Amino acid sequence: MTIRLHNTLTRRKEDFLPIDSENVRMYVCGPTVYDRIHVGNARPLVVFDVLFRLLRQEYGAGHVTYVRNITDVDDKINARARELGVDIRQLTEETADRFHADAEALGCLPPTVEPRATEHVAQMVAMIERLIDLGNAYEKDGHVLFNVPSMPDYGRLSGRNRDEQIAGARVDVAPYKKDPADFVLWKPSEPDLPGWDSPWGRGRPGWHIECSAMSEAHLGESFDLHGGGLDLVFPHHENEIAQSVCAHGGAPMARHWVHNGYLMAEGEKMSKSLGNFYTVSELLEEFPGEAIRLLLLKTHYRQPLDFTKDGLREAKAQLDRFYGALRRYPPAIDDVWAGAVGTGIVENLEADLNTPDAIHHLHLALNDVNKEASKETATALAASLRRDAGLLGILQQDPEAWFAWSPASSGEVDAAEIDSLIDARNAARKAKDFAEADRIRDQLADQGIQLEDGPGGTTWRRAG
């Protein structure tokens, strides 16, 4: 089969046909590093990580370039640094480090390239100069703006008409604009703000030009796929297209535009005032990152997702069942990766990243493991299960590490103490002191630890 993806630009599902199958290229907008990412930011992280894994599966890991940028110059960053009374560079570095920790906890592979906006200002200036020379941009009062009327099909990605474009641009209404829809490419910087020398004076780039310049630098003028959240379609991605297409003589920026749907929390729009605003780091205090990832993948990426803590508890319970089977029939790592990923799960993901069906496929595989009478066959089935799950980025932990996890600051008994108590219980059983063995089991049960005795010995897991 061929990968089919919904293309926001054409509003239909299309075969994914790369420009060069030896060099498949994808760009996804990354974080603006002024604060911890929230669960809405986590959704595109996880969705496009799965797409990255699928592309690597289809074309080979060495033939896929995934670029995910970091925006480290932005007015939101300047405002947050001023609010906290910290140096801007300190804020961006610390926030980027936290972002990387959150992404790793969610099981995301690192991108092939992670460019930073501050490292590509020269490319941004060069692209702006090109747009001015071509008549697509103009300078006024130290600002450079994109001349929206110069691009006849501006608005094609979002489908917005002229009035809607102007309404969306009103946050930037200013006397230096020729047209209300025009947007900023370059703006002056005060002495206390980040700035770079340019033909238009000391200043800093607008948000949209950053991604156009970084994608050009690492993927070329035209590439295969651009992704992000639905909230970025307008104005960000619309403006990226305008800048890049005009700067490159009409060449398309990306063949395929893929966007994940909106996220609600506890049935409503996320809001701190409603108490349903969840940062990833806060959720990681209560739940393992893999449970967050599974919950995000249980809904198709283009559909709205209602993210709830009850849903997280259900996701964790499902992962407990998967890891329980992998613990009973632990496959050798060499066996896991010796075979090919199953065609069933590949076909699910090739069909517009149908992760709900892919997860259903894994549940069917789990049933096969659990009902298999032969330990040798069950172990082989467990290896296949884990291999297939790798395409979704789940079930890759050691089962013992999974069951040893506990919420931060929970006061729960740690793994070393549990193992010590199990050893004491085994010694009591060997000495036929069954009362003491039962006492230890009850003690652990009171602390939320469930013991399971089997032919291979005693294993444990945290209840809940």
ZIPENOR-V801775 format. One record per pair of residues at least 24 apart in sequence whose C-alpha atoms are under 8 Angstrom apart, sorted by sequence separation. I is the first residue (numbers start at 1). J is the second residue. D is the distance in whole Angstrom. If there is no record, write none. Layout:
# ZIPENOR-V801775
I;J;D
I;J;D
This chain:
# ZIPENOR-V801775
185;209;6
291;315;5
287;312;7
291;316;5
70;96;8
233;259;8
290;316;8
362;388;8
418;444;8
221;248;7
362;389;7
208;236;6
212;240;6
226;254;6
288;316;8
291;319;7
207;236;8
208;237;8
211;240;7
212;241;8
222;251;7
225;254;5
230;259;5
287;316;8
149;179;8
221;251;7
222;252;6
223;253;6
224;254;5
225;255;6
226;256;6
227;257;6
228;258;7
229;259;5
230;260;6
24;55;8
147;178;8
148;179;7
208;239;6
209;240;7
212;243;7
221;252;8
222;253;5
223;254;5
224;255;5
225;256;5
226;257;5
227;258;5
228;259;5
229;260;5
230;261;6
231;262;8
145;177;7
147;179;7
208;240;6
212;244;6
221;253;6
222;254;6
223;255;7
224;256;6
225;257;6
226;258;6
227;259;6
228;260;7
229;261;6
230;262;7
143;176;8
148;181;6
222;255;8
225;258;7
229;262;7
148;182;5
209;243;7
413;447;7
24;59;8
141;176;7
147;182;5
148;183;8
412;447;7
140;176;6
146;182;5
147;183;8
422;458;8
22;59;7
33;70;7
140;177;8
145;182;6
146;183;5
355;392;8
21;59;7
26;64;8
28;66;8
30;68;5
31;69;7
32;70;6
33;71;6
145;183;5
146;184;6
268;306;8
24;63;6
25;64;6
26;65;6
27;66;6
28;67;6
29;68;6
30;69;5
31;70;5
32;71;5
33;72;6
145;184;4
146;185;6
267;306;6
23;63;5
24;64;5
25;65;5
26;66;5
27;67;5
28;68;5
29;69;6
30;70;5
31;71;6
32;72;6
144;184;6
145;185;5
261;301;6
264;304;7
266;306;6
267;307;8
22;63;5
23;64;6
24;65;6
25;66;6
26;67;6
27;68;6
28;69;7
29;70;8
30;71;7
143;184;7
144;185;5
145;186;7
260;301;5
261;302;5
262;303;7
263;304;6
264;305;6
265;306;5
266;307;6
267;308;8
325;366;7
21;63;7
22;64;8
23;65;7
25;67;8
32;74;7
34;76;7
143;185;8
144;186;5
260;302;5
261;303;5
262;304;5
263;305;5
264;306;5
265;307;5
266;308;5
342;384;8
34;77;5
68;111;6
143;186;5
144;187;7
259;302;7
260;303;7
261;304;5
262;305;7
263;306;6
264;307;6
265;308;6
266;309;8
341;384;7
345;388;7
33;77;7
67;111;6
69;113;8
70;114;7
72;116;6
73;117;7
142;186;8
143;187;5
261;305;7
263;307;7
322;366;7
325;369;7
32;77;8
66;111;5
67;112;6
68;113;7
69;114;5
70;115;6
71;116;6
72;117;6
73;118;6
142;187;6
143;188;6
325;370;7
335;380;8
339;384;8
34;80;6
65;111;8
66;112;5
67;113;5
68;114;5
69;115;5
70;116;5
71;117;5
72;118;6
142;188;6
329;375;7
341;387;6
342;388;6
34;81;8
65;112;6
66;113;6
67;114;6
68;115;7
69;116;6
70;117;6
71;118;8
336;383;5
340;387;8
341;388;5
65;113;7
67;115;7
69;117;7
331;379;6
335;383;6
336;384;6
329;378;7
330;379;6
331;380;7
329;379;5
336;386;7
337;387;6
331;382;6
332;383;8
336;387;6
301;353;7
330;382;7
331;383;5
300;353;7
301;354;8
329;382;7
330;383;8
300;354;6
301;355;8
300;355;6
144;200;8
299;355;7
300;356;6
326;382;6
406;462;8
34;91;7
128;185;7
143;200;7
298;355;6
299;356;6
325;382;7
403;460;7
404;461;7
405;462;8
33;91;8
34;92;6
45;103;7
142;200;6
297;355;6
298;356;5
403;461;5
404;462;7
33;92;5
36;95;7
49;108;6
142;201;6
297;356;7
403;462;6
35;95;6
46;106;7
49;109;7
34;95;6
42;103;8
139;200;7
298;359;7
33;95;5
36;98;7
37;99;7
46;108;6
33;96;6
36;99;7
45;108;7
37;102;8
33;99;8
168;234;8
169;235;8
168;235;7
31;99;8
323;395;7
327;399;6
125;198;7
322;395;7
326;399;7
327;400;7
121;196;8
158;233;6
324;399;7
157;233;7
158;234;6
319;395;8
323;399;5
323;402;7
157;237;8
158;238;7
124;205;7
157;238;6
156;238;8
155;238;6
320;403;8
121;205;7
154;238;7
124;209;6
124;210;6
127;213;7
124;212;8
154;242;7
121;210;8
124;213;5
120;210;8
123;213;6
123;214;8
151;242;7
117;210;6
120;213;7
117;211;8
120;214;7
123;217;8
148;242;8
151;246;7
117;214;7
146;243;8
115;214;7
294;394;7
293;394;8
290;394;7
113;218;8
136;246;7
131;243;8
134;246;8
134;247;8
78;193;7
131;246;7
131;247;6
130;247;6
288;405;7
288;407;8
127;247;7
287;407;6
73;194;8
286;407;5
285;407;6
286;408;7
284;407;8
285;408;5
285;409;8
73;204;8
73;205;8
74;206;8
74;207;7
71;210;8
69;211;8
69;214;8
9;156;7
10;157;8
317;464;7
9;157;5
67;215;8
8;157;7
9;158;8
67;218;7
313;464;8
102;280;7
48;227;7
102;281;7
29;211;7
107;289;7
105;288;8
106;289;5
107;290;7
44;228;6
105;289;5
106;290;6
44;229;6
105;290;7
106;292;7
107;293;7
106;293;6
27;215;7
26;219;8
25;219;6
26;223;7
25;223;6
26;224;6
27;225;6
28;226;6
29;227;7
24;223;8
25;224;5
26;225;5
27;226;5
28;227;5
29;228;6
24;224;7
25;225;7
26;226;6
27;227;6
28;228;6
26;227;8
19;223;7
19;224;6
18;224;6
17;224;8
47;260;7
44;260;6
43;260;8
40;262;8
40;263;6
42;280;7
38;277;7
39;278;6
16;256;8
38;278;6
39;279;6
38;279;4
39;280;6
37;279;6
38;280;5
36;279;7
37;280;6
36;280;8
37;281;8
36;281;7
9;256;7
46;293;7
8;256;8
9;257;6
7;256;5
8;257;5
7;257;5
8;258;6
46;296;7
47;297;7
6;257;8
7;258;6
8;259;7
46;297;8
6;258;7
5;258;7
43;296;6
47;301;7
108;393;7
107;393;6
107;394;7
54;346;8
54;349;7
54;350;8
51;353;7
54;391;7
53;391;6
13;352;8
53;392;8
50;391;7
50;392;6
50;393;7
5;350;8
1;347;7
3;349;8
4;350;6
5;351;7
6;352;6
3;350;4
4;351;5
5;352;4
2;350;6
3;351;6
4;352;5
5;353;7
1;350;7
3;352;7
